[in-house]
C-alpha cells in the first residue's frame, strides 16, 4: 500500500509493517507506452500527467528496494 496513505495507521498502531525478507517493498515504477502514430488522447494524456504529478512526491526510504 502507498506509505503516505497508511502512515497515520502505522503511527497509531492500527497497521503493522510486516517483515518480509523476500520482498522488502519500495517504490513501484510506472511506464507509459503508446504508438508513435497514435499518441495519447485527452483522457490518456490526463491520466499520464496524474501519474507524473503524484509520483513527484515519491521519496526513497532507507532499506527499501526500487521495484
C-alpha positions, 0 to 999 in steps of 0.5 A, a space after each residue: 500500500 502507498 506509505 503516505 496513505 497508511 502512515 497515520 495507521 502505522 503511527 497509531 498502531 492500527 497497521 503493522 509493517 510486516 517483515 518480509 525478507 523476500 520482498 522488502 517493498 519500495 517504490 513501484 515504477 510506472 511506464 507509459 507506452 503508446 504508438 508513435 502514430 497514435 499518441 495519447 488522447 485527452 483522457 490518456 494524456 490526463 491520466 499520464 500527467 496524474 501519474 507524473 504529478 503524484 509520483 513527484 512526491 515519491 521519496 526513497 526510504 532507507 532499506 527499501 528496494 526500487 521495484 
